[in-house]
Amino acid sequence: ANSKVAGDYGVMSIPTVILYEKGKEVARQVGFGGKDAYTQMIEKIIK
């Protein structure tokens, strides 16, 4: 892992999933959320 890139994005733990829309962060999940958490995250964005 590249610690500079992680620092640039504020990633403090793994896994961290960050979703972007038009270059801006719109959702972040820190830690393993499981299929349901990721599905909900994505569904919120695409609606």
PARO-671756 format. One record per atom (N, C-alpha, C): chain; x, y, z; atom name; residue number from 0. Coordinates in pm, 1 decimal. Last residue first. Example, Ala and Ser with C-alpha at 12.3 -4.5 7.8 and 13.67 -1.06 7.14 Angstrom:
# residues 2
REC; unit; xx; yy; zz; site; pos
REC; A; 1285.0; -225.0; 708.0; N; 1 $
REC; A; 1367.0; -106.0; 714.0; CA; 1 $
REC; A; 1290.0; 3.0; 787.0; C; 1 $
REC; A; 1319.0; -569.0; 780.0; N; 0 $
REC; A; 1230.0; -450.0; 780.0; CA; 0 $
REC; A; 1320.0; -330.0; 780.0; C; 0 $
# end
This chain:
# residues 47
REC; unit; xx; yy; zz; site; pos
REC; A; -2942.3; 674.8; -731.3; N; 46 $
REC; A; -3082.1; 720.1; -736.8; CA; 46 $
REC; A; -3091.4; 866.0; -768.7; C; 46 $
REC; A; -2678.4; 608.9; -695.2; N; 45 $
REC; A; -2732.3; 601.1; -831.3; CA; 45 $
REC; A; -2877.3; 646.4; -842.1; C; 45 $
REC; A; -2630.2; 638.3; -420.3; N; 44 $
REC; A; -2560.5; 723.4; -516.2; CA; 44 $
REC; A; -2630.2; 724.1; -651.3; C; 44 $
REC; A; -2779.7; 441.2; -295.5; N; 43 $
REC; A; -2801.3; 581.4; -259.3; CA; 43 $
REC; A; -2744.4; 674.8; -365.6; C; 43 $
REC; A; -2660.7; 210.0; -405.3; N; 42 $
REC; A; -2798.0; 244.9; -441.8; CA; 42 $
REC; A; -2830.3; 389.7; -408.1; C; 42 $
REC; A; -2411.1; 208.6; -275.3; N; 41 $
REC; A; -2418.1; 230.2; -419.6; CA; 41 $
REC; A; -2558.2; 273.0; -461.2; C; 41 $
REC; A; -2489.4; 159.2; -9.1; N; 40 $
REC; A; -2404.3; 273.0; -42.9; CA; 40 $
REC; A; -2419.4; 309.0; -190.4; C; 40 $
REC; A; -2625.1; -83.5; -33.2; N; 39 $
REC; A; -2696.6; 37.2; 9.4; CA; 39 $
REC; A; -2619.5; 162.7; -27.5; C; 39 $
REC; A; -2407.7; -248.1; -105.3; N; 38 $
REC; A; -2522.8; -233.4; -194.7; CA; 38 $
REC; A; -2600.2; -107.2; -160.5; C; 38 $
REC; A; -2249.4; -231.9; 121.3; N; 37 $
REC; A; -2198.3; -179.8; -5.1; CA; 37 $
REC; A; -2311.3; -158.0; -104.5; C; 37 $
REC; A; -2418.9; -353.9; 309.1; N; 36 $
REC; A; -2372.5; -216.4; 330.7; CA; 36 $
REC; A; -2323.7; -154.4; 200.6; C; 36 $
REC; A; -2448.8; -612.7; 195.8; N; 35 $
REC; A; -2564.1; -524.4; 214.8; CA; 35 $
REC; A; -2522.7; -378.6; 232.0; C; 35 $
REC; A; -2182.9; -721.7; 198.6; N; 34 $
REC; A; -2255.4; -699.3; 73.3; CA; 34 $
REC; A; -2370.1; -599.5; 89.7; C; 34 $
REC; A; -1971.9; -554.9; 440.9; N; 33 $
REC; A; -2050.2; -664.7; 387.6; CA; 33 $
REC; A; -2129.2; -622.9; 265.1; C; 33 $
REC; A; -1798.6; -376.3; 546.6; N; 32 $
REC; A; -1940.9; -353.4; 566.2; CA; 32 $
REC; A; -2027.5; -468.1; 520.6; C; 32 $
REC; A; -1497.3; -346.9; 701.5; N; 31 $
REC; A; -1575.4; -434.5; 615.3; CA; 31 $
REC; A; -1722.7; -418.0; 646.5; C; 31 $
REC; A; -1391.7; -2.4; 718.2; N; 30 $
REC; A; -1409.8; -136.2; 772.3; CA; 30 $
REC; A; -1497.7; -218.2; 679.4; C; 30 $
REC; A; -1577.6; 266.7; 610.6; N; 29 $
REC; A; -1452.9; 225.6; 674.5; CA; 29 $
REC; A; -1478.0; 92.9; 744.3; C; 29 $
REC; A; -1707.9; 410.1; 335.9; N; 28 $
REC; A; -1730.8; 297.3; 427.0; CA; 28 $
REC; A; -1595.2; 254.8; 480.7; C; 28 $
REC; A; -1845.3; 699.8; 198.8; N; 27 $
REC; A; -1724.6; 635.6; 252.7; CA; 27 $
REC; A; -1767.3; 526.8; 350.4; C; 27 $
REC; A; -1953.5; 912.0; -67.9; N; 26 $
REC; A; -1979.1; 807.9; 32.1; CA; 26 $
REC; A; -1847.0; 745.4; 74.7; C; 26 $
REC; A; -1866.0; 1114.3; -228.4; N; 25 $
REC; A; -2008.3; 1113.3; -194.7; CA; 25 $
REC; A; -2043.7; 1006.0; -91.7; C; 25 $
REC; A; -1607.7; 1325.7; -325.2; N; 24 $
REC; A; -1645.1; 1211.8; -242.2; CA; 24 $
REC; A; -1792.2; 1222.3; -204.2; C; 24 $
REC; A; -1595.7; 1433.5; -662.2; N; 23 $
REC; A; -1617.1; 1464.6; -520.9; CA; 23 $
REC; A; -1660.1; 1339.4; -445.6; C; 23 $
REC; A; -1582.9; 1372.4; -932.8; N; 22 $
REC; A; -1460.7; 1410.7; -864.1; CA; 22 $
REC; A; -1475.4; 1444.1; -716.8; C; 22 $
REC; A; -1840.1; 1286.5; -998.7; N; 21 $
REC; A; -1786.8; 1409.7; -1058.3; CA; 21 $
REC; A; -1668.2; 1463.7; -978.8; C; 21 $
REC; A; -1838.7; 1102.9; -715.1; N; 20 $
REC; A; -1924.6; 1143.8; -825.0; CA; 20 $
REC; A; -1874.8; 1279.4; -872.0; C; 20 $
REC; A; -1694.7; 822.4; -547.4; N; 19 $
REC; A; -1686.1; 958.9; -597.9; CA; 19 $
REC; A; -1788.5; 980.5; -707.7; C; 19 $
REC; A; -1655.7; 629.9; -256.4; N; 18 $
REC; A; -1723.4; 648.8; -384.4; CA; 18 $
REC; A; -1719.5; 796.5; -420.5; C; 18 $
REC; A; -1428.4; 429.8; -90.6; N; 17 $
REC; A; -1471.3; 567.4; -112.8; CA; 17 $
REC; A; -1535.1; 574.9; -250.7; C; 17 $
REC; A; -1363.2; 202.5; 156.6; N; 16 $
REC; A; -1421.8; 216.1; 23.2; CA; 16 $
REC; A; -1474.7; 358.2; 11.8; C; 16 $
REC; A; -1109.0; 55.0; 329.0; N; 15 $
REC; A; -1185.3; 178.4; 318.4; CA; 15 $
REC; A; -1232.9; 187.8; 174.5; C; 15 $
REC; A; -1025.6; -232.4; 528.3; N; 14 $
REC; A; -1057.8; -167.8; 401.6; CA; 14 $
REC; A; -1129.8; -34.5; 421.7; C; 14 $
REC; A; -788.8; -22.8; 678.7; N; 13 $
REC; A; -820.2; -102.3; 560.9; CA; 13 $
REC; A; -921.2; -208.0; 602.5; C; 13 $
REC; A; -764.5; 320.6; 787.9; N; 12 $
REC; A; -770.3; 176.4; 809.9; CA; 12 $
REC; A; -814.9; 107.2; 682.0; C; 12 $
REC; A; -740.7; 575.6; 698.3; N; 11 $
REC; A; -671.3; 542.1; 821.8; CA; 11 $
REC; A; -673.8; 392.7; 851.1; C; 11 $
REC; A; -735.9; 792.1; 439.2; N; 10 $
REC; A; -759.3; 651.4; 471.1; CA; 10 $
REC; A; -673.7; 614.9; 591.5; C; 10 $
REC; A; -720.5; 1044.5; 325.9; N; 9 $
REC; A; -768.7; 1030.4; 462.6; CA; 9 $
REC; A; -801.5; 887.6; 502.3; C; 9 $
REC; A; -599.1; 1075.5; 86.3; N; 8 $
REC; A; -743.0; 1048.8; 85.2; CA; 8 $
REC; A; -801.0; 1027.7; 224.6; C; 8 $
REC; A; -333.8; 1112.8; 155.5; N; 7 $
REC; A; -399.4; 1214.0; 72.0; CA; 7 $
REC; A; -551.6; 1199.3; 75.1; C; 7 $
REC; A; -279.7; 870.3; 286.7; N; 6 $
REC; A; -287.2; 995.4; 361.5; CA; 6 $
REC; A; -359.1; 1104.6; 285.3; C; 6 $
REC; A; -274.5; 698.7; 64.3; N; 5 $
REC; A; -369.9; 676.1; 173.2; CA; 5 $
REC; A; -387.9; 803.6; 254.7; C; 5 $
REC; A; -55.9; 809.1; -70.5; N; 4 $
REC; A; -189.0; 812.3; -132.5; CA; 4 $
REC; A; -296.2; 792.9; -25.8; C; 4 $
REC; A; 144.1; 749.1; 117.8; N; 3 $
REC; A; 118.3; 887.5; 77.7; CA; 3 $
REC; A; -20.7; 900.3; 17.2; C; 3 $
REC; A; 146.2; 468.0; 138.9; N; 2 $
REC; A; 101.0; 547.9; 252.8; CA; 2 $
REC; A; 75.1; 693.4; 217.1; C; 2 $
REC; A; 41.7; 226.8; -63.5; N; 1 $
REC; A; 115.5; 351.2; -72.4; CA; 1 $
REC; A; 65.0; 445.4; 36.3; C; 1 $
REC; A; 85.2; -119.0; 0.0; N; 0 $
REC; A; 0.0; 0.0; 0.0; CA; 0 $
REC; A; 88.4; 123.5; 0.0; C; 0 $
# end
